[in-house]
Amino acid sequence: MKRNVGEKDRTIRIILSILVFPLLFIISGPAKWVGLASLPLLGTALARRCGAYAVLGKSTCTIED
């Protein structure tokens, strides 16, 4: 699989997932499920591959595999 998530993009995704995940436990009501949005962010950052980027033909990698 071809990487399409660059270093800056990856760092931003990891930071956002760390900031958003605790909302699952802090906020009450239906809005708390926004914290689950951090899981795809973290997954794409760790895999360095984003399905949406692949569909759109976009890449933030400076060096192609």
Number of C-alpha atoms within 10 A of each C-alpha: 7 11 17 26 24 17 14 10 16 22 15 14 21 19 14 15 21 16 12 18 19 15 18 18 10 9 13 10 7 8 10 16 15 14 19 15 15 22 15 13 20 21 15 18 22 14 13 18 20 19 11 10 14 14 8 8 9 13 18 15 17 10 9 10 8
